[in-house]
Amino acid sequence: MLGGMQDWPLLVWKLIDHAALHHGSREIVTARVEGGESRSNWREVRERALKVAQGLSRLGVRTGDRAATLAWNTQRHVECWYGISGMGAVAHTVNPRLFEEQIVYIINHAGDRVLFFDLTFVPLVERIAPKLNTVEHYVLMTGREHVPETSIPDLLAYEDLIAASDGDFEWANVDELTPAGLCYTSGTTGNPKGVLYTHRSNVLHTFGANSADALGLTSAATILPVVPMYHANAWGVPYAAAAAGAKLVMGGAHFDAPTLHGLIMREGVTLTAAVPTVWLAMLQHLEKSGQGMGELKRVVIGGSAVPRSMIVDFKEKYDVTVCHAWGMTEMSPLGTLGSLSAAALEKTQQEQFDIQTKQGRAIFGVEMKIVDDNGDEMPRDGKAFGHLMVRGPWVVREYYAGDGGHVLDADGWFDTGDVATIDPSGYMQITDRAKDVIKSGGEWISSIELENEAVGHAAVAEAAVIGLPHPKWDERPLLIVVRKPDTNPSKQDLLDHLEGRVAKWWMPNDVVFVDEIPHTATGKIQKLTLRQQFKDYRFPDAA
């Protein structure tokens, strides 16, 4: 027997239809790539997205075809997202910070037929266009007046594509399991692998993201997603903002603290999201300028672990609450959010800060557990370390084109590659990537916890910890530090700072100072590169 309720397909275009109908006048503000700012709203963006869809259909794009974007967070990028998926094609966001060879591989592997790109990337596209095997149409995301002289073949101007359409177009009524988006991992080894999101998975992820213990967007909110749309769907913010009817502020090509701070203040931003490196720069800017954070109430931080000192500074100096988040491309991406539970709210402020350093609790729709090397589930006691496993309706089942083979175990669990603890209240804490965990004397040391404590030193701008060979202990931690400008902390200063903050046997065997720490295309510390740089290093006590 079947139930008596309507079967309403979960399709991405229903999100922007809702925003346009019920929150049509809510603004979308963009720091334009061409300079200056543009102002639109959900009603206008939907109209233009329909014209994008109509224009793509006129170019011969059909259901299931892939259309790529090399673009920043802008109104036009949002229009492309909804226009591409709304006409039944797949919106493929390409990370421009990858190596050129990887970008070429990704576009060819995806079989993209159309490439939308911002003015910033004209030189890049000129270089790679001869190597792109499947791209038939190049669309520069600007008006005709800004199109430069270029070698790119048959180049279309985005605004011309829009102008040639009247918007008399109906969204595609595809099955909700039809693919809507494609994003490739930025894996440090081997070729990137594609994660193919469906309409259903994106809409379900939106429901989860907008739950009160997650992003919790409302129509009164103003959100600035600093995290790029090419980085795991900007953590789903452009979908969540449409579902809630929130005001959306887009920073374009700007990631510097003064520009972002200006947007936050002028537009009354109440919530923002980015990786920790963005907020380290912001805190330094605020310290120098003596400015506040206006109406900002919450900062969602993910991508890598948030130092406790950052959480404390935001709250005590600017009355802004940091919400730790964790997820991955394979999870659409949100898995956990660090909102405070009822029990946590009864604790002291300092105890709450400790809880906020954890990546948070699973939102409804994500199941998680930790297992040992044999696959046996480990206790949720906040002490046991294990491999973090997840499953749920917006978690990857397989990579695009079958890359990587079977990625789930027999019970449908996906191995995230992270090592974590889960405490009795359900708060999960990442202690390392499985490949980065330091194994010393048969025990595990968390490089992430050491890094977070080191960054708490007033003279440390950034810190990284890697495990290097040791003749007695197998591996020991090396602390690598970037000093803040006009400071000169010594090795002993750092060790004294860590004393009592971490277990004695976790203490780094040495500290080295560098000018810069390498990062991946998504802002994470490149541990593989660091290990290569220090492959000939020997600890002082290892002679």
C-alpha angles and dihedrals in degrees: 000000000000126000124256100242130109120264101232110180116230101235126166095229090063087070095060092040088057092047093049095047101042103023102023097142096050107117133248108198123191134190093221123230088224090054134269125046135288127208126205137142140227093268093055094042091054091051091051092044088056088053090051088053091047091048092050090050089052089053090056099258112153140186111302096018116129124236117188131212128204096185149125127238102291141135090256091054090053089050090051092049094054095035095052097045092036092063091049099262127118121259106219112194111201121203107232091197092071121097114278091245090056093048090052091047093049096049092046093044091051091047092226113192097190131036120200113191141171126243090256090068101050093106091048094050091047089058098044102036094088088056097050107101102188107030110113101168132040117198120190108209098230142070124285091255091065098047109117130209104277145162092229107122122246093348116197124203113230094226090052089054089052094045093052090060127074096201093241091136136119124221115249115266094215128159111277089239090062112116114259105171141022128200128172125219117241093225116181093223129045126358120323114263125222125237111204112206121201128216088249095050092048094050093046089049088052091055089051094045092052096050113119094250091051125045090325095196120187132185088259093058126101113204131191111194104200088173104094124249088236090060105081094313094306084290088297094293098135088054095043093047091053093048091052098036091236124164109260122211117192123197098201112200092344122109100149118117099238093053094044091046090052091053092047092052100040097044099040094240111195099179133026137173133207146127119282096258090065091054095045087060091044093053090050090050092050092048092053097041098040091223130141133225102253114211095349110132106166138028117196110206127188142138092083136011120295116231114237089233090063092051091050095046094050093050102039098038103033106016090238120141118223115217112197114216135187134192142113142229088265089059100051070253120273120093107148138014125197100226115149118257123222090261092049091052089060092059128089120274091254091051089050090053088055091053091047091059087068119086092243141235128318114264118228108281095043124088118191141178140164123235137186126240089279094054094252115143115251128215123274093231100123090245108069115088118214146155108280113236126187140181136174145120094290096042119104118265096185138347122258114282090007095286113169094019119236109004099177128074123235092278095049098259120147118215106227094197089237128119113219150157126229118204127212090265091056097254110147122207124193110221098178147323106275090245092049102047112119113232110201124172091340093308131101124243120198111231090190094058091049091050093050093050092047092052087057088073109102093232098048119099096177138351138195131187126203132176116239130185118279124185094224106029102034091232136013131187123261115198114215115194138190110203122223114249115280094014131108112190116177130224090257091051089059095045091048089051092052093046108112093007096083134026113281093241089053092060112122115254090220144002125219128186123221136176095232141010116217119242136197124242088269095051099260122135111264101231091172091058092047092051089051092049092051098037091117094045118118125197115242090242094046098077 
